[in-house]
Amino acid sequence: MKALFLKDYNGPLGLAETHKPVAGKGQVLVKVMASGTNPLDLKIMSGQAAHAQTILPAVLGIDMSGIVEAVGEGVETFKPGDDVYGMVGGVGGIPGSLAEYVTVDAQLIALKPRNLSFHEAAALPLIFITSWEGMVDRANVCKNQTVLVHGGAGGVGHIAVQIARSRGARVIATVSPDKFELIKGYGAVPVDYVKTDIEQCVDEYTAGEGFDIIFDNVGGATLDNSFKAVKRYTGHVVSILGWGSHSLAPLSFRGATYSGVFTLFPLISGLNRAHHGEILRQATLMVEAGKVFPVVSPSVYGLNTASAAYQEVENGSKNGKVVIDIQ
């Protein structure tokens, strides 16, 4: 089979022939139809993602959609011919989806939503799992809560907005003006992140009480400000970028709580992988019910043009998640 390899940090991805893998115990062999790109891939390529524990040479590609070709010993949940998707590799020495075939832990995947193409489905796993872990597993978002999503039009952000809305929350999302209509389409309220500061948001949308949940996709000063903007006692801040040094004093004085999300951990450690499959089964139900839909770039790329795909990611794709079609 053909696969793209990263041999050196800051070096190019190289297309090469390699052996077709065989499904082992608890694994399925998937014919990869599409591979979803993520900004994390760029950090891995530059050697700046120590937490991903990548081992070179590596086949990158965290997300994928494809068709089950064979199942290994003990796998009863999937059969050859099933259309599946998942967050399956590309980190921690686990081969990723920038290849014609990949073997994956059957616990990590789910049946693909029937109303999404392979191209669309490959955009969803990491961003949905991350959003669900933050909004549902950590914050338990529910009806009549007021939620603020920082970076509401980004990959994770736009899914977090949709999940919160589907569970009956009132959602305010900070975005650039060109994304206002997108956010309104989800039934949420867009706020210009440049012109409106968080104190104004607290006053206007919570009558000064603070938000029930703040979902941070930005980090840095935005996370610090979030600690000052949640509701006293019951407020909860979730961040996917809480990597820096932050003072918890403002949060403590409000008697509120904080959670971080590290989506890669089950994939890297092997622990609690079944929960990723469970989350994706929820994703499939929600997508098929019309409650969630990923925004996907219309650009078309293949294995031979993957470098151009990552250039679009690096430039900050304005049109949604970038996907590379493998087959």
Contacts in CASP RR format, 6 or more apart in sequence:
PFRMAT RR
TARGET T0000
AUTHOR 0000-0000-0000
METHOD contacts of the structure
MODEL  1
MKALFLKDYNGPLGLAETHKPVAGKGQVLVKVMASGTNPLDLKIMSGQAA
HAQTILPAVLGIDMSGIVEAVGEGVETFKPGDDVYGMVGGVGGIPGSLAE
YVTVDAQLIALKPRNLSFHEAAALPLIFITSWEGMVDRANVCKNQTVLVH
GGAGGVGHIAVQIARSRGARVIATVSPDKFELIKGYGAVPVDYVKTDIEQ
CVDEYTAGEGFDIIFDNVGGATLDNSFKAVKRYTGHVVSILGWGSHSLAP
LSFRGATYSGVFTLFPLISGLNRAHHGEILRQATLMVEAGKVFPVVSPSV
YGLNTASAAYQEVENGSKNGKVVIDIQ
1 17 0 8 1.000
1 18 0 8 1.000
1 19 0 8 1.000
1 20 0 8 1.000
1 99 0 8 1.000
1 100 0 8 1.000
1 101 0 8 1.000
2 15 0 8 1.000
2 16 0 8 1.000
2 17 0 8 1.000
2 18 0 8 1.000
2 99 0 8 1.000
2 100 0 8 1.000
2 303 0 8 1.000
3 15 0 8 1.000
3 16 0 8 1.000
3 18 0 8 1.000
3 59 0 8 1.000
3 95 0 8 1.000
3 98 0 8 1.000
3 99 0 8 1.000
3 100 0 8 1.000
4 13 0 8 1.000
4 14 0 8 1.000
4 15 0 8 1.000
4 16 0 8 1.000
4 59 0 8 1.000
4 60 0 8 1.000
4 98 0 8 1.000
4 99 0 8 1.000
4 303 0 8 1.000
4 306 0 8 1.000
5 13 0 8 1.000
5 14 0 8 1.000
5 15 0 8 1.000
5 16 0 8 1.000
5 18 0 8 1.000
5 57 0 8 1.000
5 58 0 8 1.000
5 59 0 8 1.000
6 13 0 8 1.000
6 14 0 8 1.000
6 44 0 8 1.000
6 45 0 8 1.000
6 54 0 8 1.000
6 56 0 8 1.000
6 57 0 8 1.000
6 58 0 8 1.000
6 59 0 8 1.000
6 60 0 8 1.000
7 14 0 8 1.000
7 56 0 8 1.000
7 57 0 8 1.000
8 56 0 8 1.000
9 45 0 8 1.000
9 46 0 8 1.000
9 47 0 8 1.000
9 56 0 8 1.000
10 45 0 8 1.000
10 46 0 8 1.000
10 47 0 8 1.000
11 45 0 8 1.000
12 307 0 8 1.000
13 45 0 8 1.000
13 60 0 8 1.000
13 98 0 8 1.000
13 306 0 8 1.000
13 307 0 8 1.000
13 310 0 8 1.000
15 303 0 8 1.000
15 304 0 8 1.000
18 99 0 8 1.000
20 100 0 8 1.000
20 101 0 8 1.000
21 29 0 8 1.000
21 95 0 8 1.000
21 101 0 8 1.000
21 102 0 8 1.000
21 103 0 8 1.000
22 29 0 8 1.000
22 70 0 8 1.000
22 103 0 8 1.000
23 29 0 8 1.000
23 70 0 8 1.000
23 71 0 8 1.000
23 72 0 8 1.000
23 75 0 8 1.000
23 103 0 8 1.000
24 72 0 8 1.000
24 73 0 8 1.000
24 103 0 8 1.000
25 72 0 8 1.000
25 73 0 8 1.000
25 74 0 8 1.000
26 72 0 8 1.000
26 73 0 8 1.000
26 74 0 8 1.000
26 75 0 8 1.000
26 105 0 8 1.000
26 106 0 8 1.000
26 107 0 8 1.000
27 71 0 8 1.000
27 72 0 8 1.000
27 75 0 8 1.000
27 103 0 8 1.000
27 104 0 8 1.000
27 105 0 8 1.000
27 106 0 8 1.000
28 68 0 8 1.000
28 70 0 8 1.000
28 71 0 8 1.000
28 72 0 8 1.000
28 75 0 8 1.000
28 78 0 8 1.000
28 84 0 8 1.000
28 103 0 8 1.000
28 104 0 8 1.000
28 106 0 8 1.000
28 109 0 8 1.000
29 68 0 8 1.000
29 69 0 8 1.000
29 70 0 8 1.000
29 71 0 8 1.000
29 72 0 8 1.000
29 101 0 8 1.000
29 102 0 8 1.000
29 103 0 8 1.000
30 64 0 8 1.000
30 66 0 8 1.000
30 67 0 8 1.000
30 68 0 8 1.000
30 69 0 8 1.000
30 84 0 8 1.000
30 88 0 8 1.000
30 101 0 8 1.000
30 102 0 8 1.000
30 103 0 8 1.000
30 104 0 8 1.000
30 109 0 8 1.000
31 66 0 8 1.000
31 67 0 8 1.000
31 68 0 8 1.000
31 69 0 8 1.000
31 100 0 8 1.000
31 101 0 8 1.000
31 327 0 8 1.000
32 64 0 8 1.000
32 65 0 8 1.000
32 66 0 8 1.000
32 97 0 8 1.000
32 99 0 8 1.000
32 100 0 8 1.000
32 101 0 8 1.000
32 102 0 8 1.000
32 326 0 8 1.000
32 327 0 8 1.000
33 64 0 8 1.000
33 65 0 8 1.000
33 66 0 8 1.000
33 67 0 8 1.000
33 118 0 8 1.000
33 119 0 8 1.000
33 122 0 8 1.000
33 325 0 8 1.000
33 326 0 8 1.000
33 327 0 8 1.000
34 64 0 8 1.000
34 65 0 8 1.000
34 66 0 8 1.000
34 118 0 8 1.000
34 119 0 8 1.000
34 121 0 8 1.000
34 122 0 8 1.000
34 323 0 8 1.000
34 324 0 8 1.000
34 325 0 8 1.000
34 326 0 8 1.000
34 327 0 8 1.000
35 61 0 8 1.000
35 63 0 8 1.000
35 64 0 8 1.000
35 96 0 8 1.000
35 97 0 8 1.000
35 98 0 8 1.000
35 122 0 8 1.000
35 323 0 8 1.000
35 324 0 8 1.000
35 326 0 8 1.000
36 61 0 8 1.000
36 62 0 8 1.000
36 63 0 8 1.000
36 64 0 8 1.000
36 97 0 8 1.000
36 122 0 8 1.000
36 123 0 8 1.000
36 321 0 8 1.000
36 322 0 8 1.000
36 323 0 8 1.000
36 324 0 8 1.000
37 61 0 8 1.000
37 63 0 8 1.000
37 309 0 8 1.000
37 310 0 8 1.000
37 313 0 8 1.000
37 321 0 8 1.000
37 322 0 8 1.000
37 323 0 8 1.000
37 324 0 8 1.000
38 61 0 8 1.000
38 62 0 8 1.000
38 63 0 8 1.000
38 126 0 8 1.000
38 313 0 8 1.000
39 313 0 8 1.000
40 49 0 8 1.000
40 52 0 8 1.000
40 62 0 8 1.000
40 91 0 8 1.000
41 60 0 8 1.000
41 61 0 8 1.000
41 62 0 8 1.000
41 310 0 8 1.000
41 313 0 8 1.000
42 310 0 8 1.000
42 313 0 8 1.000
42 314 0 8 1.000
43 49 0 8 1.000
43 52 0 8 1.000
44 52 0 8 1.000
44 54 0 8 1.000
44 58 0 8 1.000
44 60 0 8 1.000
44 90 0 8 1.000
44 91 0 8 1.000
45 60 0 8 1.000
45 310 0 8 1.000
47 54 0 8 1.000
51 262 0 8 1.000
51 264 0 8 1.000
52 90 0 8 1.000
52 91 0 8 1.000
52 92 0 8 1.000
52 264 0 8 1.000
52 268 0 8 1.000
53 91 0 8 1.000
53 92 0 8 1.000
53 93 0 8 1.000
53 268 0 8 1.000
54 60 0 8 1.000
54 90 0 8 1.000
54 91 0 8 1.000
54 92 0 8 1.000
54 93 0 8 1.000
55 92 0 8 1.000
55 93 0 8 1.000
58 90 0 8 1.000
58 93 0 8 1.000
58 95 0 8 1.000
58 96 0 8 1.000
59 90 0 8 1.000
59 95 0 8 1.000
59 96 0 8 1.000
59 97 0 8 1.000
59 98 0 8 1.000
59 99 0 8 1.000
59 102 0 8 1.000
60 90 0 8 1.000
60 96 0 8 1.000
60 98 0 8 1.000
61 89 0 8 1.000
61 90 0 8 1.000
61 96 0 8 1.000
61 97 0 8 1.000
61 98 0 8 1.000
62 87 0 8 1.000
62 88 0 8 1.000
62 89 0 8 1.000
62 90 0 8 1.000
62 91 0 8 1.000
62 96 0 8 1.000
62 97 0 8 1.000
62 125 0 8 1.000
62 126 0 8 1.000
62 267 0 8 1.000
63 85 0 8 1.000
63 86 0 8 1.000
63 87 0 8 1.000
63 88 0 8 1.000
63 97 0 8 1.000
63 122 0 8 1.000
63 123 0 8 1.000
63 124 0 8 1.000
63 125 0 8 1.000
63 126 0 8 1.000
64 85 0 8 1.000
64 86 0 8 1.000
64 88 0 8 1.000
64 96 0 8 1.000
64 97 0 8 1.000
64 102 0 8 1.000
64 104 0 8 1.000
64 122 0 8 1.000
64 125 0 8 1.000
65 83 0 8 1.000
65 84 0 8 1.000
65 85 0 8 1.000
65 86 0 8 1.000
65 112 0 8 1.000
65 118 0 8 1.000
65 119 0 8 1.000
65 121 0 8 1.000
65 122 0 8 1.000
66 83 0 8 1.000
66 84 0 8 1.000
66 85 0 8 1.000
66 112 0 8 1.000
66 118 0 8 1.000
67 81 0 8 1.000
67 82 0 8 1.000
67 83 0 8 1.000
67 84 0 8 1.000
68 78 0 8 1.000
68 79 0 8 1.000
68 80 0 8 1.000
68 81 0 8 1.000
68 82 0 8 1.000
68 83 0 8 1.000
68 84 0 8 1.000
69 80 0 8 1.000
69 81 0 8 1.000
69 101 0 8 1.000
70 80 0 8 1.000
71 78 0 8 1.000
71 79 0 8 1.000
71 80 0 8 1.000
71 106 0 8 1.000
75 106 0 8 1.000
77 106 0 8 1.000
78 84 0 8 1.000
78 106 0 8 1.000
78 109 0 8 1.000
82 111 0 8 1.000
83 111 0 8 1.000
83 112 0 8 1.000
83 118 0 8 1.000
84 109 0 8 1.000
84 110 0 8 1.000
84 111 0 8 1.000
84 112 0 8 1.000
85 109 0 8 1.000
85 110 0 8 1.000
85 112 0 8 1.000
85 121 0 8 1.000
85 122 0 8 1.000
85 124 0 8 1.000
85 125 0 8 1.000
85 280 0 8 1.000
86 104 0 8 1.000
86 108 0 8 1.000
86 109 0 8 1.000
86 110 0 8 1.000
86 125 0 8 1.000
86 276 0 8 1.000
86 277 0 8 1.000
86 280 0 8 1.000
87 108 0 8 1.000
87 125 0 8 1.000
87 126 0 8 1.000
87 129 0 8 1.000
87 263 0 8 1.000
87 267 0 8 1.000
87 276 0 8 1.000
88 94 0 8 1.000
88 96 0 8 1.000
88 97 0 8 1.000
88 102 0 8 1.000
88 104 0 8 1.000
88 105 0 8 1.000
88 108 0 8 1.000
88 109 0 8 1.000
88 125 0 8 1.000
88 267 0 8 1.000
89 95 0 8 1.000
89 96 0 8 1.000
89 97 0 8 1.000
89 102 0 8 1.000
89 104 0 8 1.000
89 267 0 8 1.000
90 96 0 8 1.000
90 97 0 8 1.000
91 264 0 8 1.000
91 267 0 8 1.000
91 268 0 8 1.000
92 267 0 8 1.000
92 268 0 8 1.000
94 267 0 8 1.000
94 268 0 8 1.000
95 102 0 8 1.000
95 103 0 8 1.000
96 102 0 8 1.000
97 122 0 8 1.000
97 326 0 8 1.000
98 303 0 8 1.000
98 306 0 8 1.000
98 324 0 8 1.000
98 326 0 8 1.000
99 326 0 8 1.000
100 303 0 8 1.000
100 326 0 8 1.000
100 327 0 8 1.000
105 270 0 8 1.000
105 273 0 8 1.000
107 273 0 8 1.000
107 274 0 8 1.000
107 276 0 8 1.000
107 277 0 8 1.000
108 266 0 8 1.000
108 267 0 8 1.000
108 273 0 8 1.000
108 276 0 8 1.000
108 277 0 8 1.000
109 277 0 8 1.000
109 280 0 8 1.000
110 277 0 8 1.000
110 280 0 8 1.000
110 281 0 8 1.000
110 283 0 8 1.000
110 284 0 8 1.000
111 281 0 8 1.000
111 284 0 8 1.000
112 118 0 8 1.000
112 121 0 8 1.000
112 284 0 8 1.000
113 121 0 8 1.000
113 283 0 8 1.000
113 284 0 8 1.000
113 287 0 8 1.000
113 288 0 8 1.000
114 288 0 8 1.000
115 287 0 8 1.000
115 288 0 8 1.000
115 290 0 8 1.000
116 124 0 8 1.000
116 287 0 8 1.000
116 294 0 8 1.000
118 325 0 8 1.000
119 296 0 8 1.000
119 323 0 8 1.000
119 325 0 8 1.000
120 294 0 8 1.000
120 296 0 8 1.000
120 323 0 8 1.000
122 323 0 8 1.000
123 294 0 8 1.000
123 296 0 8 1.000
123 320 0 8 1.000
123 321 0 8 1.000
123 323 0 8 1.000
124 159 0 8 1.000
124 283 0 8 1.000
124 287 0 8 1.000
124 294 0 8 1.000
125 280 0 8 1.000
125 283 0 8 1.000
126 263 0 8 1.000
127 155 0 8 1.000
127 156 0 8 1.000
127 157 0 8 1.000
127 159 0 8 1.000
127 294 0 8 1.000
127 321 0 8 1.000
128 159 0 8 1.000
128 279 0 8 1.000
128 280 0 8 1.000
128 283 0 8 1.000
128 292 0 8 1.000
128 294 0 8 1.000
129 263 0 8 1.000
129 276 0 8 1.000
129 279 0 8 1.000
129 280 0 8 1.000
129 283 0 8 1.000
130 156 0 8 1.000
130 159 0 8 1.000
130 240 0 8 1.000
130 261 0 8 1.000
130 263 0 8 1.000
131 156 0 8 1.000
131 157 0 8 1.000
131 159 0 8 1.000
131 160 0 8 1.000
131 163 0 8 1.000
131 215 0 8 1.000
132 163 0 8 1.000
132 279 0 8 1.000
132 282 0 8 1.000
132 283 0 8 1.000
133 261 0 8 1.000
133 263 0 8 1.000
133 279 0 8 1.000
134 160 0 8 1.000
134 215 0 8 1.000
134 238 0 8 1.000
134 240 0 8 1.000
134 259 0 8 1.000
134 260 0 8 1.000
134 261 0 8 1.000
135 141 0 8 1.000
135 147 0 8 1.000
135 160 0 8 1.000
135 163 0 8 1.000
135 164 0 8 1.000
135 167 0 8 1.000
135 213 0 8 1.000
135 215 0 8 1.000
135 238 0 8 1.000
136 163 0 8 1.000
136 167 0 8 1.000
138 236 0 8 1.000
138 238 0 8 1.000
138 259 0 8 1.000
138 260 0 8 1.000
138 261 0 8 1.000
139 213 0 8 1.000
139 215 0 8 1.000
139 236 0 8 1.000
139 238 0 8 1.000
139 259 0 8 1.000
141 147 0 8 1.000
141 163 0 8 1.000
141 164 0 8 1.000
141 167 0 8 1.000
141 169 0 8 1.000
141 213 0 8 1.000
142 167 0 8 1.000
142 168 0 8 1.000
142 169 0 8 1.000
143 167 0 8 1.000
143 168 0 8 1.000
143 169 0 8 1.000
144 168 0 8 1.000
144 169 0 8 1.000
144 170 0 8 1.000
145 168 0 8 1.000
145 169 0 8 1.000
145 170 0 8 1.000
145 212 0 8 1.000
145 213 0 8 1.000
146 169 0 8 1.000
146 170 0 8 1.000
146 172 0 8 1.000
146 205 0 8 1.000
146 206 0 8 1.000
146 210 0 8 1.000
146 211 0 8 1.000
146 212 0 8 1.000
146 213 0 8 1.000
147 164 0 8 1.000
147 169 0 8 1.000
147 170 0 8 1.000
147 171 0 8 1.000
147 172 0 8 1.000
147 211 0 8 1.000
147 212 0 8 1.000
147 213 0 8 1.000
147 214 0 8 1.000
147 215 0 8 1.000
148 171 0 8 1.000
148 172 0 8 1.000
148 173 0 8 1.000
148 174 0 8 1.000
148 201 0 8 1.000
148 205 0 8 1.000
148 211 0 8 1.000
148 213 0 8 1.000
148 214 0 8 1.000
148 215 0 8 1.000
148 226 0 8 1.000
148 229 0 8 1.000
149 157 0 8 1.000
149 160 0 8 1.000
149 161 0 8 1.000
149 164 0 8 1.000
149 171 0 8 1.000
149 172 0 8 1.000
149 173 0 8 1.000
149 174 0 8 1.000
149 188 0 8 1.000
149 214 0 8 1.000
149 215 0 8 1.000
149 217 0 8 1.000
150 174 0 8 1.000
150 193 0 8 1.000
150 214 0 8 1.000
150 215 0 8 1.000
150 216 0 8 1.000
150 217 0 8 1.000
150 218 0 8 1.000
150 219 0 8 1.000
150 222 0 8 1.000
150 226 0 8 1.000
151 157 0 8 1.000
151 173 0 8 1.000
151 174 0 8 1.000
151 175 0 8 1.000
151 193 0 8 1.000
151 217 0 8 1.000
151 218 0 8 1.000
152 158 0 8 1.000
152 160 0 8 1.000
152 161 0 8 1.000
152 173 0 8 1.000
152 174 0 8 1.000
152 175 0 8 1.000
152 179 0 8 1.000
152 183 0 8 1.000
152 217 0 8 1.000
153 173 0 8 1.000
153 175 0 8 1.000
153 176 0 8 1.000
153 179 0 8 1.000
153 182 0 8 1.000
153 183 0 8 1.000
154 217 0 8 1.000
154 320 0 8 1.000
155 295 0 8 1.000
155 320 0 8 1.000
155 321 0 8 1.000
156 217 0 8 1.000
156 240 0 8 1.000
157 173 0 8 1.000
157 215 0 8 1.000
157 217 0 8 1.000
158 182 0 8 1.000
158 186 0 8 1.000
158 294 0 8 1.000
158 295 0 8 1.000
159 292 0 8 1.000
159 294 0 8 1.000
160 215 0 8 1.000
160 217 0 8 1.000
161 171 0 8 1.000
161 173 0 8 1.000
161 183 0 8 1.000
161 186 0 8 1.000
161 188 0 8 1.000
162 186 0 8 1.000
162 291 0 8 1.000
162 292 0 8 1.000
162 293 0 8 1.000
163 286 0 8 1.000
163 292 0 8 1.000
164 171 0 8 1.000
164 188 0 8 1.000
164 213 0 8 1.000
164 215 0 8 1.000
165 171 0 8 1.000
165 186 0 8 1.000
165 187 0 8 1.000
165 188 0 8 1.000
166 286 0 8 1.000
166 291 0 8 1.000
166 292 0 8 1.000
169 212 0 8 1.000
169 213 0 8 1.000
170 189 0 8 1.000
171 186 0 8 1.000
171 187 0 8 1.000
171 188 0 8 1.000
171 189 0 8 1.000
172 188 0 8 1.000
172 189 0 8 1.000
172 191 0 8 1.000
172 201 0 8 1.000
172 205 0 8 1.000
172 211 0 8 1.000
173 183 0 8 1.000
173 188 0 8 1.000
173 189 0 8 1.000
173 190 0 8 1.000
173 191 0 8 1.000
174 191 0 8 1.000
174 192 0 8 1.000
174 193 0 8 1.000
174 196 0 8 1.000
174 201 0 8 1.000
175 182 0 8 1.000
175 183 0 8 1.000
175 190 0 8 1.000
175 191 0 8 1.000
175 192 0 8 1.000
175 193 0 8 1.000
176 192 0 8 1.000
176 193 0 8 1.000
176 194 0 8 1.000
177 192 0 8 1.000
178 318 0 8 1.000
179 190 0 8 1.000
180 190 0 8 1.000
182 190 0 8 1.000
182 295 0 8 1.000
183 189 0 8 1.000
183 190 0 8 1.000
184 190 0 8 1.000
189 205 0 8 1.000
191 201 0 8 1.000
197 225 0 8 1.000
198 225 0 8 1.000
198 226 0 8 1.000
198 228 0 8 1.000
198 229 0 8 1.000
199 229 0 8 1.000
201 211 0 8 1.000
201 229 0 8 1.000
202 208 0 8 1.000
202 209 0 8 1.000
202 210 0 8 1.000
202 211 0 8 1.000
202 229 0 8 1.000
205 211 0 8 1.000
206 231 0 8 1.000
209 231 0 8 1.000
209 232 0 8 1.000
210 229 0 8 1.000
210 230 0 8 1.000
210 231 0 8 1.000
210 232 0 8 1.000
210 235 0 8 1.000
211 229 0 8 1.000
211 230 0 8 1.000
211 231 0 8 1.000
211 235 0 8 1.000
212 230 0 8 1.000
212 231 0 8 1.000
212 234 0 8 1.000
212 235 0 8 1.000
212 236 0 8 1.000
213 230 0 8 1.000
213 235 0 8 1.000
213 236 0 8 1.000
213 237 0 8 1.000
213 238 0 8 1.000
214 226 0 8 1.000
214 229 0 8 1.000
214 230 0 8 1.000
214 236 0 8 1.000
214 237 0 8 1.000
214 238 0 8 1.000
215 238 0 8 1.000
215 239 0 8 1.000
216 222 0 8 1.000
216 223 0 8 1.000
216 226 0 8 1.000
216 237 0 8 1.000
216 238 0 8 1.000
216 239 0 8 1.000
216 240 0 8 1.000
216 241 0 8 1.000
216 242 0 8 1.000
217 239 0 8 1.000
217 240 0 8 1.000
217 241 0 8 1.000
218 241 0 8 1.000
219 239 0 8 1.000
219 241 0 8 1.000
219 242 0 8 1.000
219 244 0 8 1.000
220 241 0 8 1.000
220 242 0 8 1.000
220 244 0 8 1.000
220 246 0 8 1.000
223 237 0 8 1.000
223 239 0 8 1.000
223 241 0 8 1.000
223 242 0 8 1.000
223 246 0 8 1.000
224 246 0 8 1.000
224 247 0 8 1.000
224 250 0 8 1.000
226 237 0 8 1.000
226 239 0 8 1.000
227 237 0 8 1.000
227 246 0 8 1.000
227 247 0 8 1.000
227 248 0 8 1.000
227 250 0 8 1.000
227 251 0 8 1.000
227 254 0 8 1.000
227 256 0 8 1.000
227 258 0 8 1.000
228 250 0 8 1.000
228 254 0 8 1.000
230 236 0 8 1.000
230 237 0 8 1.000
230 251 0 8 1.000
230 254 0 8 1.000
230 256 0 8 1.000
231 254 0 8 1.000
231 256 0 8 1.000
232 254 0 8 1.000
232 255 0 8 1.000
232 256 0 8 1.000
233 254 0 8 1.000
233 255 0 8 1.000
233 256 0 8 1.000
234 256 0 8 1.000
235 254 0 8 1.000
235 256 0 8 1.000
235 257 0 8 1.000
236 256 0 8 1.000
236 257 0 8 1.000
236 258 0 8 1.000
236 259 0 8 1.000
237 251 0 8 1.000
237 256 0 8 1.000
237 257 0 8 1.000
237 258 0 8 1.000
237 259 0 8 1.000
238 258 0 8 1.000
238 259 0 8 1.000
238 260 0 8 1.000
238 261 0 8 1.000
239 258 0 8 1.000
239 259 0 8 1.000
239 260 0 8 1.000
239 261 0 8 1.000
240 260 0 8 1.000
240 261 0 8 1.000
240 263 0 8 1.000
242 260 0 8 1.000
248 258 0 8 1.000
251 257 0 8 1.000
251 258 0 8 1.000
265 271 0 8 1.000
265 272 0 8 1.000
266 272 0 8 1.000
266 273 0 8 1.000
266 275 0 8 1.000
266 276 0 8 1.000
267 273 0 8 1.000
267 276 0 8 1.000
283 292 0 8 1.000
286 292 0 8 1.000
287 293 0 8 1.000
294 320 0 8 1.000
294 321 0 8 1.000
295 319 0 8 1.000
295 320 0 8 1.000
295 321 0 8 1.000
296 320 0 8 1.000
296 321 0 8 1.000
296 323 0 8 1.000
297 312 0 8 1.000
297 317 0 8 1.000
297 319 0 8 1.000
297 320 0 8 1.000
297 321 0 8 1.000
297 322 0 8 1.000
297 323 0 8 1.000
298 319 0 8 1.000
299 309 0 8 1.000
299 312 0 8 1.000
299 317 0 8 1.000
299 319 0 8 1.000
299 322 0 8 1.000
300 325 0 8 1.000
301 308 0 8 1.000
301 309 0 8 1.000
301 322 0 8 1.000
301 323 0 8 1.000
301 324 0 8 1.000
301 325 0 8 1.000
302 309 0 8 1.000
302 324 0 8 1.000
302 325 0 8 1.000
302 326 0 8 1.000
303 324 0 8 1.000
303 326 0 8 1.000
306 324 0 8 1.000
309 322 0 8 1.000
309 323 0 8 1.000
309 324 0 8 1.000
310 322 0 8 1.000
312 322 0 8 1.000
313 322 0 8 1.000
END
